[in-house]
Amino acid sequence: MADASHYTYRVSWSEPDSEFVATVAEFPSLSWLAETQNEALDGIITVVRDVLEDMAGTGEKPPVPIADRSYSGTFTVRTSPRVHRTLAVEAEEQGVSLNLLVNQKLSAPAPGRDTPDVKAG
């Protein structure tokens, strides 16, 4: 049977429900509401374990956890000719390949997420 701990969980606040909602990427139809983040996470993990047991009992194949999947490091992105040209010019100006430029942009931290929280004191 698949290991429920390998799946990708997220807990966030649900304003409409006034509770935390836990979800699992590999099972998008599942969720669990609770008053605390820990309760929401515990709840969704329990649901996933139950679903995995049911699937094993019926012979269904569960989704492979994202963490257990293999990735080649290659994927194709389609974009407009204008964006392609803009990126190609930027790469040329920087003296790097288009592949390296795009990889750097994808790897860069999101604005505001690369700096630690600073508190005035």
C-alpha positions as CSV (number, residue, x, y, z in Angstrom):
1,M,0.0,0.0,0.0
2,A,1.2,3.6,-0.7
3,D,2.6,5.6,2.2
4,A,0.3,8.5,3.1
5,S,3.2,10.5,4.5
6,H,4.8,10.8,1.0
7,Y,1.9,12.9,-0.4
8,T,2.0,16.7,-0.8
9,Y,-0.1,18.5,1.9
10,R,-1.0,22.1,2.3
11,V,-2.8,23.9,5.1
12,S,-4.2,27.4,4.6
13,W,-6.8,29.6,6.2
14,S,-10.3,29.5,4.6
15,E,-12.0,32.8,5.2
16,P,-15.4,31.6,4.0
17,D,-15.3,28.6,6.4
18,S,-13.5,30.5,9.2
19,E,-11.2,27.5,9.7
20,F,-8.0,26.0,8.4
21,V,-8.4,23.8,5.3
22,A,-6.0,21.0,4.5
23,T,-5.6,19.7,1.0
24,V,-3.4,17.1,-0.8
25,A,-2.1,17.9,-4.3
26,E,-2.3,14.3,-5.5
27,F,-6.0,13.9,-4.5
28,P,-7.5,17.3,-5.4
29,S,-11.0,16.4,-4.4
30,L,-10.0,15.8,-0.8
31,S,-9.9,18.4,2.0
32,W,-10.3,18.7,5.7
33,L,-11.5,21.6,7.8
34,A,-10.4,22.2,11.4
35,E,-9.9,24.9,14.0
36,T,-6.1,24.6,14.0
37,Q,-3.5,23.9,11.4
38,N,-2.3,20.8,13.1
39,E,-5.8,19.4,13.4
40,A,-6.4,20.1,9.7
41,L,-3.2,18.4,8.7
42,D,-3.9,15.4,10.9
43,G,-7.4,15.2,9.5
44,I,-6.4,15.2,5.8
45,I,-3.6,12.6,6.4
46,T,-6.2,10.3,8.1
47,V,-8.5,10.8,5.1
48,V,-5.7,9.9,2.7
49,R,-4.8,6.8,4.7
50,D,-8.5,5.7,4.5
51,V,-8.7,6.4,0.8
52,L,-5.5,4.4,0.2
53,E,-6.8,1.5,2.2
54,D,-10.1,1.5,0.2
55,M,-8.1,1.7,-3.1
56,A,-5.9,-1.2,-2.0
57,G,-9.0,-3.2,-1.2
58,T,-10.6,-2.6,-4.6
59,G,-7.4,-3.0,-6.5
60,E,-7.3,0.6,-7.6
61,K,-3.9,2.1,-8.2
62,P,-3.3,5.3,-6.2
63,P,-1.6,8.3,-7.6
64,V,2.2,8.3,-7.3
65,P,3.2,10.9,-4.7
66,I,5.0,13.9,-6.2
67,A,7.9,13.3,-3.9
68,D,8.4,9.7,-5.3
69,R,8.2,10.7,-9.0
70,S,11.2,11.0,-11.2
71,Y,11.9,14.2,-13.1
72,S,14.2,14.5,-16.1
73,G,14.9,18.2,-15.7
74,T,13.5,19.0,-19.1
75,F,10.1,20.4,-20.0
76,T,8.8,22.5,-22.9
77,V,7.2,25.9,-22.4
78,R,5.1,27.5,-25.1
79,T,5.0,31.3,-25.2
80,S,4.2,34.1,-27.6
81,P,6.7,35.1,-30.2
82,R,7.1,38.5,-28.5
83,V,8.0,36.9,-25.1
84,H,10.4,34.5,-26.9
85,R,12.1,37.4,-28.7
86,T,12.3,39.5,-25.5
87,L,14.0,36.6,-23.6
88,A,16.3,35.9,-26.5
89,V,17.5,39.5,-26.6
90,E,18.0,39.6,-22.8
91,A,20.0,36.4,-23.0
92,E,22.2,37.8,-25.8
93,E,22.7,41.0,-23.9
94,Q,23.8,39.0,-20.8
95,G,26.0,36.7,-22.9
96,V,24.2,33.6,-21.7
97,S,22.1,31.0,-23.4
98,L,18.3,31.3,-23.5
99,N,18.1,28.1,-21.5
100,L,20.4,29.5,-18.8
101,L,18.5,32.8,-18.6
102,V,15.1,31.1,-18.2
103,N,16.5,28.7,-15.7
104,Q,17.9,31.6,-13.6
105,K,14.5,33.3,-13.8
106,L,12.7,30.2,-12.7
107,S,15.1,29.5,-9.9
108,A,15.1,33.1,-8.5
109,P,13.2,33.6,-5.2
110,A,9.9,35.4,-5.5
111,P,10.1,39.1,-4.7
112,G,10.0,39.6,-1.0
113,R,10.6,36.0,-0.1
114,D,14.4,36.0,-0.1
115,T,14.8,38.4,2.7
116,P,14.3,37.5,6.4
117,D,11.7,39.2,8.4
118,V,13.3,42.2,10.1
119,K,11.7,43.7,13.2
120,A,12.5,47.2,14.4
121,G,13.5,47.3,17.9
